[in-house]
Amino acid sequence: MSLDLGNTPSGSPPNASEREQLRIASGLGASVVTGLDMTIYVDNMGILTGLYDTVISDDAFSFGDLVAIHIGHAVQTIGSGAFYYCSSLEALTLPSRLTSIGDSAFRFCGDLGGTLVLPHTVSSIGALAFASCGALTRIEIHAPVAPTIGSQAFLYCSNVSSALIHVPVGATGYASDYDGLTVVYDL
């Protein structure tokens, strides 16, 4: 069972009905985790949904057994090491308001595959943020002005198709490559 509370109409924490759904779900082998100024839901398949705070704290879920993450739309900052070494992580959805990804935030998430889409609002990607995410096949950065990209942010992302980072046509400020991945203006 998976319950995604990241899309409540107001972006506010769960109402009484939603909290009751969480309580029922937690009795079915899932768990509700509170703390770090947020409420999250981790189901029995390791799927994290429903973050309401604007910040995910440093090291908040490092070494976790998460399989998929859908980060709620209120989150603007992902702290350093927040999902460090979540080696089972396969899928990631980032919110459209995200501005900052901390150092090593997703480092060693080796099963994280498919396309990594960084929204147009991202202004900072920390050092080693996605290092050793070897299953990624495509990276898209939708920011029209290049974010600050820390040292080795994409180191060992060796399966990225044609070793390209895709950015918007007409975007400014991007280097010609990052960690051996060539920037191409085609979004």
Buried (B, 14 or more C-beta within 10 A) or exposed (E): EBBBBBEBEEEEBBEEEBBEBBEEBBEEEBEBBEEBEBBBBBBEEBBBBBBBBBBBBBBBBBEBEBBBBBBBBBBBBBBBBBBBBBBBBBBBEBBEBBBBBBBBBBBBBBBBBEEBBBBBBBBBBBBBBBBBBBBBEBBBBBBBEBBEBBEBBBBBBBEBEEBBBBBBEEBEEBEEBBBEBEBBEEB
